[in-house]
Amino acid sequence: MPKSRHTTEQIIAILREGDVRDGNVPEVARKHGISEQTYYRWKRKYGGTGMAEAARLKKLEAENARLKQLVGDQALALQVMKEQLGKRGWA
């Protein structure tokens, strides 16, 4: 997944600006160099979140990525062990 050039805090600020301008999404999107589709995707993901919730979400996503990496490493180690046992005729 490509790295976003906007932080979570910036995204929430852009969404708030869109709400303040009474839904003038094309103008807000143009000002920040994003497409309307991106604005609505962000709104679906971060719509009702505040700064504290966004920080919590970011922390959870980082933890989730770390845990997925750990599970992947364990699966790889298990596969290597099975291959070694197969070569030695024990499995």
N, C-alpha and C positions, 0 to 999 in steps of 0.2 A: 504494500500500500504506500503510495507516495506521501511524503511528509507535507503537511499543510504549511502554507506560508503565513497563516494567521493563527495566533494563539487562541485558546478557548476564551480567554477574557476579551480579546479583540472581537471574536465572533459574537459574543453576547452583547457587546457594545454596539456592533453593527445591527443586530436584531432589534435592540432597544431603539436605535435611531430610526429604523424602519417603522416601528410602532408609533413613535412620536410624530413622524411625518404623515400620519394618517394613511398608512398603506401605500405610499408612493415608492413602491419597490423598485421600479426601473431607475429612478433617480438615485436612490441609495446604492443600488448595485453598480451603476455606472461610476459613482463617486469613489467607490472602494475597489473597483476593478474586478468585480466578480459577475458571474451571470445570474440571472433571475433564478435559474434552476438551482444554483448553488445556495442562494439565499433561502429558498424554500426547503432545500435539503437540510440546511443548518437549522432552520426554524423547526422542522420536524424532530431533529435530534436534540436541540438545546432550547426549544421553545419556552418552557416554563421554568428553566433553571436560573438560579442566581449565581453569584460569584462563588459562594461557599459550596454550593452543590456542584458547580463545575470543577472546582478543585478536588472535591471528593471523587467525582467521576473520573478525572484524570488519574488520580491515585489508584483507583480500582482497575482502570485499563492497564496501567503499568504493572500492577500486581498480576493481573490476568496474563499478560504477555510473558512475564517471568515464569509463571506456573506452566504455561504451555511449552516454554523452552525446556523446563525441567522434565516434563513428561516426555517430550521428544527425545531428550538425551537418554532417559531411562529406557525407552523403547529401542533406541539404537544399541545401547549396551546389551540389552536382552537378545536382540537379533544376532549380535556378534558372538555372544556366549553360545547360542544355539548352533551357529555355524561351526564353532570350534568343537563343540560336543559331537556334531555330525561327522566332522573330519576324523575324530578319534574313534568313531564307531560306538559311542555310548548312547546315542539317541536314535 
